[in-house]
Amino acid sequence: MTDIEIAYHQALDYLYSFVDYSLKHISELARAEFNLDRMFALLEELGEPQGRYPIIHVAGTKGKGSVAALCASALKAAGYKTGLFSSPHLWDYVERIQINGEPISHQELVQLVEEVKPAVEKVPKLTTFEITTALAFLAFAKNNVDVAVIEVGLGGRLDATNVVMPKVSVITSLSYDHTAVLGNTLVAIAGEKAGIIKRRMPAVSAPQVPEALDVLERVAKRRSCPFILVGRDVKFERLISSLDGQRLAISDQPLAISDQRSAMSARRVQLGIPLLGRHQVENAATAYAALKSSGLEISDEAIQKGFAEVKWPARFEVLRRQPPVVIDSAHNRDSALRLRETLDEYFPETPVILIFCALEDKDITGMLEELKPRLECVVATRADHPRAPSAEWIAEQVKKVDIPVEAVTPVAAALERALQLAGEQKIVLSAGSVAFAGEISAAWQRRMD
């Protein structure tokens, strides 16, 4: 191992020595002390790096990563040096902090960690995510980015990223997730997500169920924000969809933003995306509306180029077409329903062998009930994650939904067993969490090498 790699692993050990709620049991997450005081104090010590570039801020239950990736890709295509902060990572921690589509280097992360240590020592009770968020803000400032796209980690109102003053706040599709922290109603969840809406700054929302939409509109009105609802103010239509990608058309009236009423023309714009599934068309329309209402100068041509080139792996990613191997990151009931709908569209009636591992706080039976009509059997396994339950426990949950199941570990062996069960006629599909998707993806890559 090189000196840089040794130093990189030491830097990760340092970051993980703080409280990392993504690795904690849900009962600890529910008791967590979430507030923004620590972040404001840390960033003050670091010289307020988050204030040195314009920001697009993205929250939501589903689709926020895709919307953030689409925005970042389009901004890069427009010639902006673009930062992207997202979480969690699939393979390598530095994926969370990207500049122009490339993760920062291991060496840069090491240098950033060394730089923040004195400031971190002055602020008690910081968490891994808070420090990582500060590292991202600092990395973007030191690299002189022109713009940054910041994805919320958890919730919105008290998320570590919610120290920014964005050009536009974006809220993607809302559904039930992290209910122990965010609340067990859509009204409560929407209230937490709406916390990123800033006074007099535009807010863009994906289509929402009525009770969630009411909350978002009420908060936007209270904060005197222009509010753009995709599907109402920004019309979109899916034109073509195949395994090669999708095309959509967007049209609307000019956005009602006081000093930029002509930000979006009423003409019809066609866009192509490589991301699959009807929900990704909605995400693309949301990203388009966010870009056009941000006040940043960006042409339809740049958006077309950026959307066509976007890379966002492990979201209905087809690793092999025949026989099909598909990797997805669905991790709640609603995303499992969208996954099933996408399967029905691209692979109708083909039996599915599901490799499955979800974290213990998720609605596992709900996810399986949504996928059940397509499943022939499940290969339960255990991801390398502190909150991942045993393969045997996962298998017991699968039995409750009355689906044939086998428990196989480790993940690479589960992949081999699924491929064996699928043969030449069935689909191998993995789902359950982003972390698990990364493990399956890595196992597949090792198999192909």
N, C-alpha and C positions, 0 to 999 in steps of 0.2 A: 504494500500500500504506500502511495507517495505521501510526502509531507503534507501536501494540500489536502489529500483525502483524510489523513489522520486529523488535521485541524478542522476539517468540515464536520467529521463525526463528533469531535469535541464541542463544536459550536451547537450541533443538534442536541447533544447531551445537556448542554447549558440551557437551551430553550426548553427542553422537556423536564428540566429540574424544577420549573415553575408549575403552578397548577394548570393542567391542560384538561379543561372540561369536556373536550371531545373524546377523551379517553376514560372519563369517569362514569360511574353508575348513575342512572337517571335520578336516584334519590339524592345524590350529591349535587347534581345539576339543579334540582328543584330548590336546594338550599343555598345556592350560589349567591354571592353578593355582587350582582351586576349593577354597576353605575359607571358614569363617565369621568368621575373626578380623577381617577388614576391616569386615564389616557390624557386628559388635559394637562395634568402635572408632568407626565413623561414627555409629551410633545413640546411643552414650554421649555423643558431642559434641553431638548434637541433643536430648539430654534424654530419651531412651528413649520416643519417641512411641508405639511399638508396644505399650506396656504400659498405655495409657490407656483401652482399650475391649476388650470381649470379641471373640474372633476364631474364625471357622470356617476351617480350613486345608484346602485341597483339592489333592491330587496325583493322578497317574494318567497313562496313555498316551493314552487316548481318553476323551472325555466330561467332562474336568475343567472345561472352560469352561462347558459346559451345566449341570453340577451347581452350579457357583458362581453362575451367572446365576439359576438356579431358586431357590437359597437366598436370594440377595440380593433377588429380587423378592418372595418370600414374607415376608421380614423387613420390607421396606418396607410391604407390605400390612398387616402386624401393627402398624404405627405406629412402628417403629424407624427412626431416621435411620441409613441403612445405607451403608457404604462398600463398594465392589467394586474389587479390583485384579486385572487380568487381562492377559494378553499372548499373542501380539502384537496390535497394533491392525489394524483393517481399513482405515480411511481417514485417521485423524488421531491423532497420538500421545496426545492427552489422553484418548482413549477408554480408555486403560489405567487411569485413575484416575477412578472414577465415584462420585457421591454421590446416593442415591435415584434411580438409573437415568440420571443425566445426567452427562456428562463435566465435569470442572472446566473453567473458562474458560481461554483462552489467557493472559489477564492473570494469573490465579492461578498458572499454571505458571511464568510469568516471575518472579513474586514468590517462589515457592518455590525456584526455582533460585538466585536472588540470596541467599536466606536460607541455603542449604546450602553455598554456595561456600567460606566460611571453614572450615567443618568438613571439607569434601572436601580442601582443601589440606593438612590435617594427617594424612591417611590415604593412604599411597602405594598405587599399583597398583589403585585402584578401577576397576570396570567400569561401563559404561553401565547395565546392568540393576541392579547394586547401588545406584547412585545413584537410579535411577527407583523402585526399591522403597522406598528411604528417603523419597523425595518423597511417595510414596503414604501411608506411615505418618504422615508429618508433616501432609499434607493432611487426613487423617482426624482427627488430633488437633486441628488448628486449627479444623476445622469441627464439633467436638464430636459426632462420630457416636456412636450408641448401640452399634453393632456393626459389624464389618467382615468381609467374606468375602475371603480371600486365596488366589489361585490360584498354585500353584507354577509357576516358569518352566521349569526343566529338572531332572529327577530328583526330588530331595527332600532327601536327607541333607545335601548340601552346597549346596543352592539358597539364594540370597540371602534368600528369604522364611523360611527355617527358623531364624529367630531369635525366633519368636513362641512364646508358651505358649497354645495354642488351647483353647477349650472342647470341641472335638471335632476329631479328625483324620480326613480322608476320603480314601479311595483308590479311584479309579474303575478301570475295566477296564484291565488291563495286557496289553501286547503288545510286539512288537519295534519300537524306535525309538531313535535316538541311541545305537546300540550301541557306537560308538567311545568314548563317555564312560561309559555306564551298564553296559556288559557285553553279551555276545552270547548270554546265556541268560536265560530268564525268572526263574530263581532269582536271578541277579545283579541284574537290573532290579528285581525285587520287593524285594531287600535295600536298594537305593538309595531306592525310594519309601517303604519302611517307616521310613526315617529321620525322617519327620515325626511318627511316633507318639511321644507324650510320656508320661512316667511317670504312671500312675494317671488319665490322662485318657481318655475313651472314644474308640475308633477304630471307624469304619464303613467297610466295604468293599463294593463292588459284587461281583457274581458273578465268580469267578476260576477259571482252570484250576488243577488240583490242586497243581502244583509251586509256583505263585506263592502260592496260598492257604496252603500249609504254612509258607512264610517269614513271611507277615504274621501268622499265628496264633502262630508261635513268638516273634516279636518282641513282640507284644502281651502274651503270657504273661510273658515276661522282664521287661517293664516294668509288670506288674500292672495292665494296662488292660482294662476291659470291651471286648469285641470283638463287634461286631454285623455279621453277614454277610447282606447282602440276597439274597433267594432262599431262605435257610434260616431265619434269625431273623425276617426281615421278608418276608412273602409278597406277591407282586404278580401281577396278571393284567391283560393287555390286554383291554379290552372292545370298543372301537370304534376304527376307524382310517379316515380319509379325508383328502383334501387340505385339509379344513377343520380338521383336528386329530385328537387322540386322547383316549380316556378309558381310565383304568386304575382298578383297585381294589387297595387295600392292606389287609392284615390280618396280625395277628401276636399272639404272646403278649407280655405286658409285658417291656420290655427289662430285662435283669439288671444294672442300674446301682445300686449299693448304696444311694444316698440318693435315688433317684428311680425306684423300681421301677414306679410307675404312670405314668411319662413317656409311655408309649404304650399305649393301651387295646387290648383284643383285638377291638374292633369293626371292622367293615369300613368303609373310607373310600374314596369315589370322588373322583378328580381328573381334570381336563381340562387338556391342554397343547396349544399351537399347534405345537410342534415335531414333525416328522415322522420316522417310522422306528421300528422295533421297539427299537433301541438307546436311543432317547430315553425310552421307557417305563422301561427299566432305570435310566436317569439320573434320572428323576423319582422312582422308588422310593428310589434312593440319597440324593437330596437330602432327601426326606421323612424318612428314617431319621436323617440327619445333623441336621436341624432338631430332631427330637423327642428326640435324645440329647444335645443341646448344653447342656441346662440352662436355656436361654432360654425364657421364657414365650411360647408361640405356639400358637394354636388351629388346629384342622383347617380352620375357615372362612377364616382368614387365609392358610393354605397354599393352599387351593383358589383363592382370589382371586389370590394372587401367581403361582401356576403358570399360571393362565389368561391372565395379562397379561404373561408373560415375553417379552422380546425378545432373541433371540440369532441375528443374521443370518448368512447364508452357510453354514448347516448344512442341507442339502437345502432351500434356500429357493426356492420357486417364484415366479420373477419374472413369469412369464406362463403362463397355463394352456393357451391354445390359439392357435397351436401352442406346445407347452411350451418354456419356457426355465428351466433349473434351475441354481442355483449351489451348490457344495459345497466344503468345505475338506479333504476326504480327502487325507492325505499319508503314509500307510503302507499296507502290504498289507492289514492287518486292517480298517482303515477303508474301503479300497476294496471289500473284500468286503461290508461293511455297506451301502455305497453301492449296490452292485449288487443286494443283497437289497431295498433300499428302492425302487429303480427297478422291480424285478420286481413289487413290490406295487402301486405307484401307477400305473405306466405299463407294464403287461405287454406284451411282444412288440413294442413300438414301437421302431424303429431309433433309435440314438443317434449324434449327431455330437458328439464330445468335443473341447473346447478344453482343452489340457493344457500345464501347465508345472509342473515340480517342481524342488526344489533338488537339487544334484548329489549330496548324501550320502544321498538317499532310495532306497528299493528300487523304482526306477522300473519295471523289468520285472515285478516282483512285483505292483505295483499294476495294471499294464496287463493282466497275465494274469488277474487277478480280474475286471476290467471287460470283457475281450475278448468274452465271449458276447453282450454287448449292443451292441457297437460296430460301426457301419458304417464309420466312418473317424475319424481323429484330425486335428485342426488343431493342430500344435505351434507354440508361440510362446515368447517370452522375457519374463518379468516384469521389472520395474524393481527388481532386487534384486542385490546384489553376488555372491551365491552362485547366482544363476540361470544355468544354462548357455545356450548359444545355441539358437535354435529348430532349427537344423540338427542339433545334437548330440542334442537331444530326439527329433527325427525319426528319427535312426539307431537310438535305443533302441526306438522304436515298431516299426521294421522288423524288429528281432530277434524280436518277438512276432508277426510276420506279420499286421499290421493296416495297411490303406491309410492313408497319411499325407501331409499337406502341411505345409510350414513357412511360416508367415506372421507377419510383425511389422509394426508394433507390436501390442499387445494389442487395441486398438480395431479394427484391420484384421482380426485373427484372429476377433473376434466377428462382424464383418460377413460374413466368408467362411463361418463356421459357419452363420449364419442363411441364407445363400444356398444352401448345400448341403442344409440341412434342409428348406427350403420349407415347405409346410403340413402335411406328414405325419410329420415326424421330430422328435425331441427334441434341443435344444441343451443340452449339459451342460458345465459347467466344473468342474475339480478339479485338485488338485496341491499347494496350500498355502494358508494363511490370507492371506498377503500377495498372492498371485495372485488369490484370491477378491475381495479388496478392489479390485484393479485392474479386474477384470471388472465388478464391481458399479458402480464409478464410470463405466466406459465405457457400461454399459447406461443409467445415469441420465442421462448426457449425451445419449445417443441419444433418450431419452424427453422431454427438456426442449425 
